[in-house]
């Protein structure tokens, strides 16, 4: 891929979609990681620094101090308006209000954090007349490695057709700081969590596996080509199938045949 040309396409995409929505500005959740950093850079390039609000939403007992520092410094580097909002209190309020909540429900608790962050982003976007920028990449979207109605609840996905390895290339091109690029990718939903450990495979191999599948190769052939284990192959295939619902609108029963009428546009 021509990464420089891809950058131009994404910047124009952001600018065009903002114009279609009738807004001038955008809100970006800035985690301190590479995906949100690149999203912020491209959004500033598309809309101007004066029209971008960055929001960092740490859970202060869990989020590494370096993430808070990196997010703050990056916002300063970009010259954008910036907020830091600790989600610990709203998270605790939710958990205390749910009689069956338990600390060991890692996935449910982690997804709740992502949905709290989504709600905060939309509060600012709605009150300021802005759109919410997603930070998900193609690898995460194809694998369903995101929270439905959490980090998947956005208005635009500027990086949505970039594999994780291509995100790294573009981040290097636009000048994302090395300390952010060198971090182990993590959603930060529980202590010690890293993306690649949870996926059981490196992003480089996951990207190549997905590319081969999209080119028409079978999972078995892609496994043999890349030297993956059966466990790695099956884990990726299960994720793809189990998470397809995240890419679609919620299904509804089709009652039009009973009505005998259809909308034509």
VOMAR-515573 format. One record per residue: residue number from 0; x, y, z of N, C-alpha, C in turn. Coordinates in Angstrom, 1 decimal, always signed. Example, Ala and Ser with C-alpha at 12.3 -4.5 7.8 and 13.67 -1.06 7.14 Angstrom:
2
   num     n.xx     n.yy     n.zz    ca.xx    ca.yy    ca.zz     c.xx     c.yy     c.zz
     0    +13.2     -5.7     +7.8    +12.3     -4.5     +7.8    +13.2     -3.3     +7.8
     1    +12.8     -2.2     +7.1    +13.7     -1.1     +7.1    +12.9     +0.0     +7.9
// end
This chain:
265
   num     n.xx     n.yy     n.zz    ca.xx    ca.yy    ca.zz     c.xx     c.yy     c.zz
     0     +0.8     -1.2     +0.0     +0.0     +0.0     +0.0     +0.9     +1.3     +0.0
     1     +0.4     +2.3     -0.7     +1.1     +3.6     -0.7     +0.5     +4.3     +0.5
     2     +1.3     +4.3     +1.6     +0.9     +4.8     +2.9     +0.6     +6.3     +2.8
     3     +1.4     +7.1     +2.1     +1.3     +8.5     +1.9     -0.1     +8.8     +1.2
     4     -0.4     +8.1     +0.2     -1.6     +8.3     -0.5     -2.8     +7.9     +0.4
     5     -2.6     +6.8     +1.1     -3.7     +6.4     +2.1     -4.0     +7.4     +3.1
     6     -2.9     +8.1     +3.5     -3.1     +9.2     +4.5     -4.0    +10.3     +3.9
     7     -3.7    +10.7     +2.6     -4.5    +11.7     +2.0     -6.0    +11.3     +1.9
     8     -6.2    +10.0     +1.5     -7.6     +9.5     +1.4     -8.3     +9.6     +2.7
     9     -7.6     +9.2     +3.8     -8.3     +9.3     +5.1     -8.6    +10.7     +5.6
    10     -7.6    +11.6     +5.4     -7.8    +13.0     +5.7     -9.0    +13.6     +5.0
    11     -9.1    +13.3     +3.7    -10.2    +13.8     +2.9    -11.5    +13.1     +3.3
    12    -11.5    +11.9     +3.7    -12.7    +11.2     +4.2    -13.2    +11.9     +5.5
    13    -12.3    +12.2     +6.4    -12.7    +12.8     +7.6    -13.4    +14.2     +7.3
    14    -12.7    +14.9     +6.5    -13.2    +16.3     +6.1    -14.6    +16.2     +5.4
    15    -14.7    +15.3     +4.5    -16.0    +15.1     +3.7    -17.1    +14.7     +4.6
    16    -16.8    +13.7     +5.5    -17.9    +13.2     +6.4    -18.3    +14.3     +7.4
    17    -17.4    +15.1     +7.9    -17.7    +16.1     +8.8    -18.6    +17.2     +8.1
    18    -18.3    +17.5     +6.9    -19.1    +18.4     +6.1    -20.5    +17.9     +5.8
    19    -20.6    +16.6     +5.5    -21.9    +15.9     +5.3    -22.7    +16.0     +6.6
    20    -22.1    +15.8     +7.7    -22.8    +15.8     +9.0    -23.2    +17.2     +9.4
    21    -22.6    +18.2     +8.7    -22.9    +19.6     +9.1    -22.2    +20.1    +10.3
    22    -21.0    +19.5    +10.6    -20.2    +19.9    +11.8    -18.8    +20.3    +11.4
    23    -18.2    +21.0    +12.2    -16.8    +21.4    +11.9    -15.8    +20.7    +12.8
    24    -16.3    +20.1    +13.9    -15.3    +19.6    +14.8    -15.5    +18.1    +15.2
    25    -14.6    +17.6    +15.9    -14.6    +16.1    +16.3    -14.1    +16.0    +17.7
    26    -14.5    +14.9    +18.3    -14.0    +14.5    +19.6    -13.3    +13.2    +19.4
    27    -12.1    +13.1    +20.0    -11.2    +11.9    +19.9    -10.9    +11.4    +21.3
    28    -11.2    +10.1    +21.6    -10.7     +9.5    +22.8     -9.3     +9.2    +22.7
    29     -8.4     +9.8    +23.5     -7.0     +9.6    +23.4     -6.5     +8.7    +24.6
    30     -6.1     +7.5    +24.3     -5.7     +6.5    +25.3     -4.3     +6.6    +25.7
    31     -3.4     +7.2    +24.8     -2.0     +7.1    +25.0     -1.4     +6.0    +24.2
    32     -2.2     +5.4    +23.4     -1.7     +4.3    +22.5     -1.6     +4.8    +21.0
    33     -1.1     +3.9    +20.1     -0.8     +4.3    +18.8     -2.1     +4.6    +17.9
    34     -3.1     +3.8    +18.1     -4.3     +4.0    +17.2     -5.0     +5.3    +17.5
    35     -5.2     +5.7    +18.8     -5.8     +7.0    +19.1     -4.9     +8.1    +18.7
    36     -3.6     +7.9    +18.9     -2.6     +9.0    +18.5     -2.7     +9.3    +17.0
    37     -2.7     +8.2    +16.2     -2.8     +8.5    +14.7     -4.1     +9.1    +14.4
    38     -5.2     +8.6    +15.0     -6.5     +9.2    +14.7     -6.5    +10.7    +15.0
    39     -5.9    +11.1    +16.2     -5.9    +12.5    +16.5     -5.1    +13.3    +15.5
    40     -3.9    +12.8    +15.1     -3.1    +13.5    +14.1     -3.9    +13.7    +12.8
    41     -4.5    +12.7    +12.3     -5.2    +12.8    +11.0     -6.5    +13.7    +11.2
    42     -7.1    +13.7    +12.3     -8.3    +14.5    +12.5     -7.9    +16.0    +12.6
    43     -6.8    +16.3    +13.2     -6.3    +17.6    +13.2     -5.9    +18.1    +11.8
    44     -5.3    +17.2    +11.1     -4.9    +17.5     +9.7     -6.1    +17.8     +8.9
    45     -7.2    +17.1     +9.1     -8.4    +17.3     +8.3     -9.3    +18.5     +8.7
    46     -9.4    +18.7    +10.0    -10.3    +19.7    +10.5     -9.7    +20.9    +11.2
    47     -8.4    +20.8    +11.5     -7.7    +22.0    +12.2     -7.7    +21.7    +13.7
    48     -6.6    +22.1    +14.3     -6.5    +21.9    +15.7     -7.5    +22.5    +16.6
    49     -8.0    +23.7    +16.1     -9.0    +24.4    +16.9    -10.4    +23.7    +16.9
    50    -10.6    +22.7    +16.1    -11.9    +22.0    +16.0    -11.8    +20.6    +16.6
    51    -10.8    +20.3    +17.2    -10.6    +18.9    +17.8    -10.5    +19.0    +19.3
    52    -11.3    +18.1    +19.9    -11.3    +18.0    +21.4    -10.7    +16.6    +21.7
    53     -9.7    +16.5    +22.5     -9.1    +15.2    +22.9     -9.6    +14.9    +24.3
    54    -10.0    +13.7    +24.6    -10.4    +13.3    +25.9     -9.7    +12.0    +26.3
    55     -8.9    +12.1    +27.4     -8.3    +10.9    +28.0     -9.1    +10.5    +29.2
    56     -9.4     +9.2    +29.2    -10.3     +8.7    +30.3     -9.7     +7.5    +31.0
    57     -8.7     +7.8    +31.9     -8.1     +6.8    +32.7     -8.9     +6.2    +33.8
    58     -8.6     +5.0    +34.2     -9.1     +4.5    +35.4     -7.9     +4.5    +36.3
    59     -7.8     +5.5    +37.2     -6.5     +5.9    +37.9     -5.9     +4.8    +38.7
    60     -6.6     +3.8    +39.1     -6.0     +2.7    +39.8     -5.4     +1.6    +38.9
    61     -5.8     +1.8    +37.6     -5.3     +0.8    +36.6     -4.5     +1.3    +35.5
    62     -4.9     +2.5    +35.0     -4.2     +3.0    +33.8     -2.8     +3.4    +34.2
    63     -1.8     +2.9    +33.4     -0.4     +3.3    +33.7     -0.2     +4.8    +33.6
    64     +0.7     +5.3    +34.5     +1.0     +6.7    +34.5     +1.5     +7.2    +33.2
    65     +2.3     +6.3    +32.5     +2.9     +6.7    +31.3     +1.8     +7.0    +30.2
    66     +0.7     +6.3    +30.3     -0.4     +6.5    +29.3     -1.0     +7.9    +29.5
    67     -1.2     +8.3    +30.8     -1.7     +9.6    +31.1     -0.8    +10.7    +30.6
    68     +0.5    +10.5    +30.9     +1.5    +11.5    +30.5     +1.6    +11.5    +28.9
    69     +1.6    +10.4    +28.3     +1.8    +10.4    +26.8     +0.5    +11.0    +26.1
    70     -0.7    +10.8    +26.7     -1.9    +11.4    +26.1     -1.8    +12.9    +26.3
    71     -1.4    +13.3    +27.4     -1.3    +14.8    +27.7     -0.3    +15.5    +26.8
    72     +0.9    +14.9    +26.7     +1.9    +15.5    +25.9     +1.6    +15.5    +24.4
    73     +0.9    +14.4    +24.0     +0.5    +14.4    +22.6     -0.5    +15.5    +22.2
    74     -1.5    +15.7    +23.2     -2.5    +16.7    +23.0     -1.8    +18.1    +22.9
    75     -0.8    +18.3    +23.8     -0.1    +19.6    +23.8     +0.7    +19.7    +22.5
    76     +1.3    +18.6    +22.0     +2.0    +18.7    +20.7     +1.1    +19.1    +19.6
    77     -0.1    +18.6    +19.6     -1.1    +18.9    +18.5     -1.7    +20.2    +18.7
    78     -1.7    +20.8    +19.9     -2.3    +22.0    +20.2     -3.8    +22.0    +20.2
    79     -4.4    +20.9    +20.7     -5.8    +20.7    +20.7     -6.4    +20.9    +22.1
    80     -7.6    +21.3    +22.2     -8.3    +21.3    +23.5     -8.3    +19.9    +24.1
    81     -8.2    +19.8    +25.4     -7.9    +18.5    +26.0     -8.6    +18.4    +27.4
    82     -9.1    +17.2    +27.7     -9.7    +16.9    +29.0     -9.2    +15.6    +29.5
    83     -9.0    +15.5    +30.8     -8.7    +14.2    +31.4     -9.8    +13.9    +32.4
    84    -10.5    +12.8    +32.2    -11.7    +12.5    +33.0    -11.5    +11.1    +33.6
    85    -11.4    +11.0    +34.9    -11.2     +9.7    +35.6    -12.5     +8.9    +35.6
    86    -12.6     +7.7    +35.0    -13.8     +7.0    +35.0    -14.1     +6.1    +36.2
    87    -13.2     +6.2    +37.2    -13.3     +5.3    +38.4    -14.7     +5.5    +39.1
    88    -15.1     +6.8    +39.3    -16.3     +7.0    +40.0    -17.6     +6.5    +39.3
    89    -17.8     +6.9    +38.0    -18.9     +6.3    +37.3    -18.9     +4.8    +37.2
    90    -17.7     +4.2    +37.1    -17.6     +2.7    +37.0    -18.0     +2.1    +38.4
    91    -17.6     +2.7    +39.5    -18.0     +2.2    +40.8    -19.5     +2.4    +41.0
    92    -20.0     +3.5    +40.5    -21.4     +3.7    +40.7    -22.2     +2.6    +40.0
    93    -21.8     +2.3    +38.8    -22.5     +1.2    +38.0    -22.4     -0.1    +38.8
    94    -21.2     -0.4    +39.2    -21.0     -1.7    +39.8    -21.7     -1.9    +41.1
    95    -21.8     -0.8    +41.9    -22.6     -0.8    +43.1    -24.1     -0.9    +42.9
    96    -24.5     -0.3    +41.8    -25.9     -0.4    +41.5    -26.4     -1.7    +40.9
    97    -25.4     -2.5    +40.4    -25.8     -3.8    +39.9    -25.6     -4.9    +40.9
    98    -26.7     -5.5    +41.5    -26.5     -6.4    +42.6    -25.7     -7.6    +42.4
    99    -25.6     -8.0    +41.1    -24.8     -9.3    +40.8    -23.4     -9.0    +40.3
   100    -23.0     -7.8    +40.3    -21.6     -7.5    +39.8    -20.6     -8.1    +40.7
   101    -19.5     -8.6    +40.1    -18.4     -9.2    +40.8    -17.1     -8.8    +40.2
   102    -16.0     -8.6    +41.0    -14.7     -8.2    +40.5    -14.1     -9.2    +39.5
   103    -14.5    -10.5    +39.6    -13.9    -11.5    +38.7    -14.6    -11.6    +37.4
   104    -15.7    -10.8    +37.1    -16.3    -10.8    +35.8    -15.5     -9.9    +34.9
   105    -14.3    -10.3    +34.5    -13.4     -9.5    +33.8    -14.0     -8.9    +32.5
   106    -14.5     -9.8    +31.7    -15.0     -9.3    +30.4    -16.2     -8.3    +30.5
   107    -17.1     -8.7    +31.4    -18.3     -7.8    +31.6    -17.8     -6.4    +32.2
   108    -16.9     -6.5    +33.1    -16.4     -5.2    +33.7    -15.6     -4.4    +32.7
   109    -14.8     -5.1    +31.9    -14.0     -4.4    +30.9    -14.9     -3.7    +29.9
   110    -15.9     -4.5    +29.4    -16.8     -3.9    +28.4    -17.6     -2.7    +29.0
   111    -17.9     -2.8    +30.3    -18.6     -1.6    +30.9    -17.7     -0.4    +30.9
   112    -16.4     -0.6    +31.1    -15.5     +0.6    +31.1    -15.5     +1.2    +29.7
   113    -15.5     +0.4    +28.7    -15.5     +0.9    +27.3    -16.8     +1.6    +27.0
   114    -17.9     +1.2    +27.5    -19.2     +1.8    +27.3    -19.3     +3.1    +28.1
   115    -18.7     +3.2    +29.2    -18.7     +4.4    +30.0    -17.9     +5.5    +29.2
   116    -16.8     +5.1    +28.6    -15.9     +6.0    +27.9    -16.7     +6.5    +26.6
   117    -17.4     +5.6    +26.0    -18.2     +6.0    +24.8    -19.2     +7.0    +25.2
   118    -19.9     +6.8    +26.3    -20.9     +7.8    +26.8    -20.3     +9.2    +27.0
   119    -19.1     +9.2    +27.6    -18.5    +10.5    +27.9    -18.2    +11.2    +26.6
   120    -17.6    +10.4    +25.6    -17.3    +11.0    +24.3    -18.6    +11.6    +23.6
   121    -19.7    +10.9    +23.7    -20.9    +11.4    +23.1    -21.5    +12.5    +23.8
   122    -21.3    +12.6    +25.1    -21.8    +13.7    +25.9    -21.2    +15.0    +25.4
   123    -19.9    +15.0    +25.2    -19.2    +16.2    +24.7    -19.5    +16.4    +23.3
   124    -19.6    +15.4    +22.5    -19.9    +15.6    +21.0    -21.3    +16.2    +20.9
   125    -22.3    +15.7    +21.6    -23.6    +16.2    +21.5    -23.7    +17.6    +22.0
   126    -23.0    +17.9    +23.1    -23.2    +19.3    +23.7    -22.4    +20.3    +22.9
   127    -21.4    +19.9    +22.1    -20.6    +20.8    +21.4    -20.8    +20.8    +19.9
   128    -21.7    +19.9    +19.4    -22.0    +19.8    +18.0    -20.8    +19.3    +17.2
   129    -20.3    +18.2    +17.7    -19.1    +17.5    +17.1    -19.5    +16.1    +16.8
   130    -18.6    +15.4    +16.0    -18.8    +14.0    +15.8    -17.7    +13.2    +16.6
   131    -18.0    +11.9    +16.9    -17.0    +11.1    +17.6    -16.2    +10.3    +16.6
   132    -14.9    +10.4    +16.8    -14.0     +9.6    +15.9    -13.7     +8.3    +16.5
   133    -13.8     +7.2    +15.8    -13.4     +5.9    +16.2    -11.9     +5.8    +16.1
   134    -11.3     +4.8    +16.8     -9.9     +4.6    +16.7     -9.6     +3.1    +16.4
   135    -10.6     +2.4    +15.9    -10.4     +1.0    +15.6     -9.7     +0.8    +14.3
   136     -8.9     -0.3    +14.1     -8.3     -0.6    +12.9     -8.9     -1.8    +12.2
   137     -8.5     -2.1    +11.0     -9.1     -3.2    +10.2     -8.9     -4.6    +10.9
   138     -7.8     -4.8    +11.5     -7.5     -6.0    +12.2     -8.5     -6.2    +13.3
   139     -8.7     -5.2    +14.2     -9.6     -5.3    +15.3    -11.0     -5.5    +14.8
   140    -11.4     -4.8    +13.7    -12.8     -4.9    +13.2    -13.1     -6.3    +12.7
   141    -12.1     -6.8    +11.9    -12.4     -8.2    +11.3    -12.4     -9.3    +12.3
   142    -11.6     -9.1    +13.4    -11.6    -10.1    +14.5    -12.7     -9.8    +15.5
   143    -13.3     -8.7    +15.4    -14.3     -8.3    +16.4    -13.7     -8.0    +17.8
   144    -12.4     -7.5    +17.7    -11.7     -7.3    +18.9    -11.9     -5.8    +19.4
   145    -13.2     -5.6    +19.8    -13.6     -4.3    +20.3    -14.9     -4.5    +21.1
   146    -15.3     -3.6    +21.8    -16.5     -3.7    +22.6    -17.7     -3.1    +21.8
   147    -18.7     -4.0    +21.6    -19.9     -3.5    +21.0    -20.6     -2.4    +21.8
   148    -20.9     -1.3    +21.1    -21.5     -0.1    +21.8    -20.5     +0.5    +22.8
   149    -19.2     +0.2    +22.7    -18.2     +0.8    +23.5    -17.3     +1.5    +22.6
   150    -16.0     +1.0    +22.4    -15.1     +1.6    +21.4    -15.6     +1.4    +20.0
   151    -16.6     +0.5    +19.8    -17.2     +0.3    +18.5    -18.4     +1.3    +18.3
   152    -18.8     +2.1    +19.3    -19.8     +3.1    +19.2    -19.3     +4.4    +18.8
   153    -19.2     +4.7    +17.5    -18.6     +5.9    +17.0    -19.3     +6.4    +15.8
   154    -18.9     +7.6    +15.3    -19.5     +8.1    +14.1    -18.7     +7.8    +12.8
   155    -17.4     +7.8    +13.0    -16.5     +7.5    +11.9    -15.4     +6.6    +12.3
   156    -14.9     +5.7    +11.4    -13.7     +4.8    +11.7    -12.6     +5.2    +10.7
   157    -11.9     +6.2    +10.9    -10.8     +6.6     +9.9     -9.8     +5.6     +9.7
   158     -9.5     +4.7    +10.7     -8.4     +3.7    +10.5     -9.0     +2.4    +10.1
   159    -10.3     +2.3     +9.8    -11.0     +1.1     +9.7    -10.6     +0.2     +8.5
   160     -9.9     +0.8     +7.6     -9.4     -0.1     +6.5     -7.9     -0.2     +6.5
   161     -7.3     +0.1     +7.6     -5.8     +0.0     +7.8     -5.6     -1.2     +8.8
   162     -4.8     -2.2     +8.4     -4.4     -3.2     +9.3     -3.5     -2.6    +10.3
   163     -3.3     -3.3    +11.5     -2.5     -2.8    +12.6     -1.1     -2.5    +12.1
   164     -0.5     -3.3    +11.3     +0.8     -3.1    +10.8     +0.9     -1.8     +9.9
   165     -0.2     -1.5     +9.2     -0.2     -0.3     +8.4     -0.5     +0.9     +9.3
   166     -1.2     +0.8    +10.4     -1.3     +1.8    +11.3     +0.1     +2.3    +11.8
   167     +0.9     +1.3    +12.1     +2.3     +1.6    +12.6     +3.1     +2.4    +11.5
   168     +2.9     +1.9    +10.2     +3.6     +2.6     +9.1     +3.1     +4.1     +9.0
   169     +1.8     +4.3     +9.1     +1.3     +5.7     +8.9     +1.6     +6.5    +10.2
   170     +1.6     +5.9    +11.3     +2.0     +6.6    +12.5     +3.5     +7.1    +12.5
   171     +4.3     +6.3    +11.9     +5.7     +6.7    +11.7     +5.8     +7.9    +10.7
   172     +5.0     +7.8     +9.7     +5.0     +8.8     +8.6     +4.5    +10.2     +9.2
   173     +3.5    +10.2    +10.0     +3.0    +11.5    +10.5     +3.7    +12.0    +11.7
   174     +4.6    +11.2    +12.3     +5.4    +11.7    +13.4     +4.9    +11.4    +14.8
   175     +4.1    +10.3    +14.9     +3.7     +9.9    +16.3     +5.0     +9.6    +17.1
   176     +5.1    +10.1    +18.3     +6.3     +9.8    +19.1     +6.6     +8.4    +19.3
   177     +7.9     +8.1    +19.3     +8.4     +6.7    +19.3     +8.0     +6.0    +20.6
   178     +7.9     +6.7    +21.7     +7.5     +6.0    +22.9     +6.1     +5.5    +22.9
   179     +5.2     +6.2    +22.1     +3.9     +5.7    +21.9     +3.9     +4.5    +21.0
   180     +4.6     +4.6    +19.9     +4.7     +3.5    +18.9     +5.3     +2.2    +19.4
   181     +6.2     +2.3    +20.4     +6.9     +1.2    +20.9     +6.1     +0.5    +22.1
   182     +5.0     +1.0    +22.5     +4.2     +0.4    +23.6     +3.6     -0.9    +23.1
   183     +3.5     -1.9    +24.0     +2.7     -3.1    +23.7     +1.2     -2.7    +23.7
   184     +0.5     -3.0    +22.5     -0.9     -2.6    +22.4     -1.7     -3.2    +23.5
   185     -2.6     -2.4    +24.1     -3.5     -2.9    +25.1     -4.7     -2.0    +25.2
   186     -5.9     -2.7    +25.4     -7.1     -2.0    +25.6     -7.2     -1.4    +27.0
   187     -6.4     -1.9    +27.9     -6.4     -1.4    +29.2     -7.6     -1.6    +30.0
   188     -8.3     -2.8    +29.8     -9.5     -3.1    +30.4     -9.4     -3.8    +31.8
   189     -8.2     -4.5    +31.9     -7.9     -5.1    +33.2     -6.4     -5.1    +33.4
   190     -5.9     -5.3    +34.6     -4.5     -5.3    +34.9     -3.7     -6.3    +34.1
   191     -2.6     -5.9    +33.5     -1.7     -6.8    +32.8     -2.2     -7.2    +31.4
   192     -3.3     -6.7    +30.9     -3.9     -7.1    +29.6     -3.1     -6.5    +28.5
   193     -2.7     -7.4    +27.5     -2.1     -6.9    +26.3     -2.9     -7.6    +25.1
   194     -3.0     -6.8    +24.0     -3.8     -7.4    +22.9     -3.2     -8.7    +22.4
   195     -1.9     -8.7    +22.1     -1.3     -9.9    +21.5     -1.3    -11.1    +22.3
   196     -1.2    -10.9    +23.7     -1.3    -12.0    +24.6     -2.7    -12.6    +24.6
   197     -3.7    -11.7    +24.6     -5.1    -12.1    +24.6     -5.5    -12.8    +23.3
   198     -5.0    -12.3    +22.1     -5.2    -12.9    +20.8     -4.5    -14.2    +20.6
   199     -3.3    -14.3    +21.3     -2.5    -15.5    +21.2     -1.7    -15.5    +19.9
   200     -1.4    -14.3    +19.4     -0.7    -14.2    +18.1     -0.2    -12.8    +18.0
   201     +0.9    -12.5    +17.3     +1.3    -11.2    +17.0     +0.4    -10.5    +16.0
   202     +0.4     -9.2    +16.0     -0.4     -8.5    +15.0     +0.1     -8.7    +13.6
   203     +1.4     -8.8    +13.5     +2.0     -9.1    +12.1     +1.4    -10.4    +11.5
   204     +1.4    -11.4    +12.3     +0.9    -12.7    +11.8     -0.6    -12.6    +11.6
   205     -1.3    -12.0    +12.6     -2.8    -11.9    +12.4     -3.1    -11.1    +11.2
   206     -2.4    -10.1    +10.9     -2.7     -9.3     +9.7     -2.5    -10.1     +8.4
   207     -1.4    -10.9     +8.4     -1.1    -11.7     +7.2     -2.1    -12.8     +7.0
   208     -2.6    -13.4     +8.1     -3.6    -14.4     +8.1     -4.9    -13.8     +7.5
   209     -5.3    -12.7     +8.0     -6.5    -12.0     +7.5     -6.4    -11.6     +6.0
   210     -5.3    -11.1     +5.6     -5.0    -10.8     +4.2     -5.2    -12.0     +3.3
   211     -4.6    -13.1     +3.8     -4.7    -14.3     +2.9     -6.2    -14.8     +2.8
   212     -6.9    -14.7     +3.9     -8.3    -15.1     +3.9     -9.1    -14.2     +2.9
   213     -8.8    -12.9     +3.0     -9.6    -12.0     +2.1     -9.2    -12.2     +0.6
   214     -8.0    -12.8     +0.4     -7.6    -13.1     -1.0     -8.1    -14.4     -1.5
   215     -8.9    -15.1     -0.6     -9.5    -16.3     -1.0     -8.9    -17.6     -0.5
   216     -7.8    -17.5     +0.3     -7.2    -18.7     +0.8     -8.0    -19.3     +1.9
   217     -8.0    -20.6     +2.1     -8.7    -21.3     +3.1     -7.9    -21.1     +4.4
   218     -8.5    -21.2     +5.6     -7.8    -21.1     +6.9     -6.7    -22.1     +7.0
   219     -6.9    -23.3     +6.5     -5.8    -24.3     +6.5     -4.6    -23.9     +5.7
   220     -4.8    -23.4     +4.5     -3.7    -22.9     +3.6     -3.0    -21.7     +4.2
   221     -3.8    -20.8     +4.8     -3.2    -19.6     +5.4     -2.3    -20.1     +6.6
   222     -2.8    -21.1     +7.4     -2.0    -21.6     +8.5     -0.7    -22.2     +8.0
   223     -0.8    -23.0     +7.0     +0.4    -23.6     +6.5     +1.4    -22.6     +5.9
   224     +0.9    -21.6     +5.2     +1.8    -20.6     +4.6     +2.5    -19.8     +5.7
   225     +1.8    -19.5     +6.8     +2.4    -18.7     +7.8     +3.1    -19.4     +9.0
   226     +2.9    -20.8     +9.0     +3.5    -21.6    +10.0     +2.8    -21.4    +11.4
   227     +1.5    -21.2    +11.3     +0.7    -21.0    +12.6     +0.4    -22.4    +13.2
   228     +0.1    -22.4    +14.4     -0.3    -23.6    +15.1     -1.8    -23.8    +14.8
   229     -2.3    -25.0    +15.0     -3.8    -25.2    +14.8     -4.5    -24.4    +15.8
   230     -4.0    -24.2    +17.0     -4.7    -23.4    +18.1     -4.8    -22.0    +17.6
   231     -3.7    -21.4    +17.1     -3.8    -20.0    +16.6     -4.8    -19.8    +15.4
   232     -4.7    -20.8    +14.5     -5.7    -20.7    +13.4     -7.1    -20.8    +13.9
   233     -7.4    -21.7    +14.7     -8.8    -21.9    +15.1     -9.3    -20.8    +16.0
   234     -8.4    -20.2    +16.8     -8.7    -19.1    +17.6     -9.1    -17.9    +16.8
   235     -8.4    -17.6    +15.7     -8.7    -16.5    +14.9    -10.0    -16.7    +14.1
   236    -10.2    -17.9    +13.6    -11.4    -18.2    +12.8    -12.6    -18.1    +13.8
   237    -12.5    -18.6    +15.0    -13.6    -18.5    +15.9    -14.0    -17.1    +16.2
   238    -13.0    -16.3    +16.4    -13.2    -14.8    +16.7    -13.9    -14.2    +15.5
   239    -13.5    -14.5    +14.3    -14.1    -13.9    +13.1    -15.6    -14.2    +13.1
   240    -15.9    -15.5    +13.2    -17.3    -16.0    +13.1    -18.2    -15.5    +14.3
   241    -17.6    -15.6    +15.5    -18.4    -15.3    +16.7    -18.7    -13.8    +16.8
   242    -17.9    -12.9    +16.1    -18.0    -11.5    +16.3    -18.6    -10.8    +15.1
   243    -19.1    -11.5    +14.1    -19.6    -10.9    +12.9    -20.8    -10.0    +13.2
   244    -21.5    -10.3    +14.3    -22.7     -9.5    +14.7    -22.3     -8.0    +15.0
   245    -21.0     -7.8    +15.4    -20.5     -6.5    +15.8    -20.5     -5.6    +14.6
   246    -20.4     -6.1    +13.4    -20.2     -5.3    +12.2    -21.6     -5.0    +11.5
   247    -22.7     -5.5    +12.1    -24.0     -5.3    +11.5    -25.0     -4.6    +12.5
   248    -26.0     -4.1    +11.9    -27.1     -3.5    +12.7    -27.8     -4.7    +13.3
   249    -28.4     -4.4    +14.5    -29.1     -5.5    +15.2    -30.3     -6.0    +14.3
   250    -30.4     -7.3    +14.1    -31.4     -7.9    +13.2    -32.8     -7.7    +13.8
   251    -33.8     -7.5    +12.9    -35.2     -7.4    +13.3    -36.0     -8.4    +12.4
   252    -37.1     -8.9    +13.0    -37.9     -9.8    +12.2    -38.6     -9.0    +11.1
   253    -38.6     -9.6     +9.9    -39.1     -9.0     +8.7    -40.7     -9.2     +8.6
   254    -41.5     -8.2     +8.9    -42.9     -8.3     +8.8    -43.5     -7.7     +7.6
   255    -42.7     -7.1     +6.7    -43.2     -6.5     +5.5    -44.1     -7.4     +4.7
   256    -43.8     -8.8     +4.6    -44.7     -9.6     +3.8    -46.2     -9.6     +4.4
   257    -46.3     -9.4     +5.7    -47.7     -9.4     +6.3    -48.4     -8.1     +5.9
   258    -47.6     -7.0     +5.7    -48.2     -5.7     +5.4    -48.5     -5.6     +3.9
   259    -47.7     -6.2     +3.1    -47.8     -6.1     +1.7    -47.4     -4.8     +1.1
   260    -46.6     -4.1     +1.9    -46.1     -2.7     +1.4    -44.7     -2.6     +1.7
   261    -44.0     -1.9     +0.8    -42.5     -1.7     +0.9    -42.2     -0.2     +0.6
   262    -41.2     +0.3     +1.2    -40.8     +1.7     +1.0    -39.8     +1.6     -0.2
   263    -40.1     +2.5     -1.2    -39.2     +2.6     -2.3    -38.7     +4.1     -2.3
   264    -37.4     +4.2     -2.6    -36.8     +5.6     -2.5    -36.3     +5.9     -3.9
// end
